[in-house]
Amino acid sequence: MKLVIPGDLLSDDAKKAGEGTYVSSGRVYASIYGILDRKELRVIPLFGKYMPHTGDTVIGKVVDISFSNWIIDINSPYEALLHISEHPDRIYPFDMGRHLDIGDLFIAKVKDIDATMRVDLTLENFSPLRNGRVIEISHTRIPRVIGRGGSMINLLKKELDCNIFVGQNGRIWVHGEEDDMDMAIQTLLKIERESHTPGLTDMIREMIITEKKGKRK
Amino acid sequence: MSNKPKKLIEKGKRLDGRKVDELRPIKIEVGILKRADGSCYMELGGSKVIAAVYGPRAVHPRHLQEATQVIIRYRYDMASFSVKERKRPGPDRRSIEISKVSREALEPVILKEYFPRSVIDIFVEILQADAGTRTVGINASSVALADAGIPMRGIVSSCAVGKVDGEVVLDLTGEEDNYGEADMPIAMTQEGKITLLQMDGNFTKEEFTRAIELAKKGCKEIYEIQRNALISKYEGVNNV
């Protein structure tokens, strides 16, 4: 792994240019500050805002209700819209607040994005998140929270006795016993802080086990 | 002002002991502000600056937004205690102009079409001023932009050149600026494409060419320091 900054020359082969790069007169340069993935010739971001992509599952928050849309904050520079017809029940516009009210959090999928970054959502889970807790971390750390092939997230779910849902936009929903949730959130924040260290999954496993032993005493 | 020193350069050495082509000591710290998306503290000799970057985020007021690209707002502000005589706080003619030219110095490297209908806000606060504050502001905000994860073609580096006692010198101090014959701030990308060039005073054609060469050398040194500051934030990663 190697850190690169914007403007670093990565390759002379313009055809291979991946994410986080740009091509200028046949050469590939880094466009963001992050970690270089030589194999795919892309730069993995360490910072930055969440940009929605079609098909992402996210945790959204209702910020406003317009005539036939809920206006949703998805932790991104752009607000998203959830149309009334996406709800499985037949809802009248004046009744929208009863099903999803301002401040409600829920799991949604990004249905469509147009060139002007108008984001349309569709519901993944029809009821809002009424219990558990939601935390917000940088979306660039989400791949580490999930781990290779889901190794990290499966470890967390198993060892911490919590139900965890990870949104692509950096919001994570945790549901379980109060003590377990406290620990899950602490662990998640630790993963965010130390996401760039190698062997993180093993380190987290050890941490959870020692912590649990301490509690039993 | 009568406390002008007799000679600003003596035996090839300047008042603070530097050579004519030497920069003042530089210190850069990345990510010092928790609430900002990207931030940077930079010192160039006696000039001390904090830069904070917010965004891309939704534009308010809405009529300013552009349908195809991000807009950039740059605010250069001097703290009232940054200079000897208290500076009246708030924007004035000078800081509005510096904000405009600094914004234009950074705009060409930012890949603006990635974030339509949004804004990137850059705030530069001068905590202590000793000449060259606009160049320090540009250097710091360019590092802060990278720290915020904003896609750019490269990093902008900036420094001032000037004429003191008839000699072309790099990176003037406050005294040299006040009693010297010329001051020329320059900003450029790492390939040497100039994005800012202002001049106060007079240069002959030969002096001007020499000044540009000197600025290129200075910017290159600053670029290396900017680069090291960013890389060292996650030093551990390089050794994996």
Interface residues (C-beta under 8 A of the other chain):
Chain A: M1 K2 L3 I5 P6 G7 G20 Y22 S24 Y29 S31 I32 Y33 G34 I35 P45 L46 F47 G48 K49 M51 P77 Y78 E79 A115 T116 M117 T140 H196 T197 P198
Chain B: D37 G38 G55 P56 R57 A58 A67 V109 L111 F115 P116 R117 S118 A146 D147 A148 G149 I150 P151 M152 R153 G154 I155 T189 Q190 R227 L230 I231 Y234 G236 V237 N238 V240
